[in-house]
Amino acid sequence: MKHLYLIRHAKSSWEDQNLSDHDRPLSDRGRRDAPTIGDVLKSKKIKPDIVISSTARRAFKTSKIFSEILEYPIENIVLDSIIYEATTQNLLNIINKIDDKHEVALIFGHNPGFTVLANLLGDKYIDNMPTCAVVEIELNVNSWKDVESDDGKLISFEYPKKYDF
């Protein structure tokens, strides 16, 4: 069994209209939500073996916040530019290339690709992964290279509004 966590980046800022989409930072809400959801994963005792992130500024920052909370070395985060604006097949290719020594993988990226991928791999439909959402999928495979559609079971779906007080 492999465990995959698809994590959409936290809310980004549109304040500086001169920045490219790739370079947008987290908004105040994003900087608040990421530690909240990171703490949710920590409370579930999630220990990532590998963290892979889009190179987009907002995704990488979200991955760093989660990694700090989950005690994963920030310098070990794997940056992959393909995740930004990736097709479902591109995302599957990234998953298929994960070394089998890793049992728990966290991937940080974007919609619509992550929602489509969660629905392709999981056994329950998700309408949309909002910003900073986490989908946990248990994959019924022994090797990442064997991951394909309908291989997984949706274990949890976490998102900030579940924890707003």
N, C-alpha and C positions, 0 to 999 in steps of 0.2 A: 504494500500500500504506500502510495505517495500522497502528500498533502500539499495542495496548491492554494495560495492566498492571492487573489487578484485584488489589488488595492488601487482605487482611483485616487488621483492626486487631490489634495485638499483645495478648498475654494481659492481661486486666484484673483488677483487685483487687475482691474481694467483702468486704474487711475492714470497711468502714463500711456496715452494713446500712441506715443512714438515708439514704444517697444514692440518688437515682433511678438507674435503669439508664443513662439518657443521661449522667449525671454521673460514672460510675465511672472512676477513673484507671487507669493501667497498674500492673500488679503488678511486683514485682522481676524476675520472669522476663520480663515484657513489655519492661521497660526494658533487659534484657540481649539479648533476641532481636531487637528492632527494629534496633539498630546492626549486628548480625551479618548480617541479611538485606539491610539497606541496603548493606553492604560487598560482598555478593554481586552486587547490581545494579551497583555502581560498578565492580567487576572486569570486568563485561560491557560497560562503557563506555556505560551507559544515560544518556541526556541527555533528561529530560522537557521537552516544550514546554509542557505544562499539567499541573497537579496539582489534582485535585478531591477534596475530603474531606467525609465526613459531619460534621455538627456535634457528634456525640457526642464527649465529652472524650477517650476512649481512641483513637478513630480520628484525631482532629485531632492529638493528640500523636504518634501513629505517623507521620502525614504530615509533621510537622515534623522528626522524627528523620531520616526518609528524605531529605527535601528538603535538610537540612543536609549530609548525606553526598554527595548527588548535585549539590550546588552549585546548587540551585534556590532562588530568593529566597522565604523563608518568607512575606513580605508578599504574594506573588502567589498563594498557595494560595487556591483558590476553595472557599468553604464552601457546602454545599448540604444543607439540612435534610431534603430528600426522600430522600436516601440512607439515612437512619436508618429502619429497618423498611420499606424500599422493596420494591415488587413487582418482578418481572422487567421488566414493561412500563415501570414508572417508571425503572428503571435504563437500559433501552434508550432511553427518551426523553432522558435526560441525555446519553448518548453521542451520540445523533442531533443534539443541539444544539451539540456542540463545533465551534468555528470550524475550517474546513478548512485554515487556515494552520498548524495544529498537526498534526504527523505522529505524535508520541509522547505518549500520554496515560496518566497514572497516576491511578487512582481508588481511594480508601481507604474501606472500608465494612465490611459485616457479612454474616454468614451468617443464614439459609440462602440469601439472595438472590444472593450472589456465586458460590456453588457452582452454583446453578441456571443463572445467567447464563454461567458458564464452560462448562458443558455445552451450553448452547444455541448459543453462538457457536463453540466449538472443535470439533475433529474427533476428540478422544479423551475418554473418560469419566473424570471425577474423582469419586471417592466422597464426598470431603469436603475442603474447604479448612480446615485447622487455623488457629489464630491465627497471625498474621504470615506466612501463606502468600502467595505471589505467583504468579499465573498470567499468563504472557505469551502473548498471542494476536495473530498476524499476520492482519490483515483484508484480504481481497482486494477492496478498494473504494478509490475515489479521494476519496470524500466521506463524512464521518461520518454524514450524514443517510441514507446508503444502507445502513448496518449493520443487518443482521437475522439471523435464525437461520441457522446453518450457513455463515456467510460467512468463518469463520476457521480458522486452523490453530494448534493448540497448539504453541508453540515451547518453552516451559519451564514447569516447575512446581517452585517452590522453597519450602521450609518449614524451620523451625528444626531439627527432629529429624534432617534430612539432615546437619547440621553440628555436632551434639552430639558432643563427644569424651569 
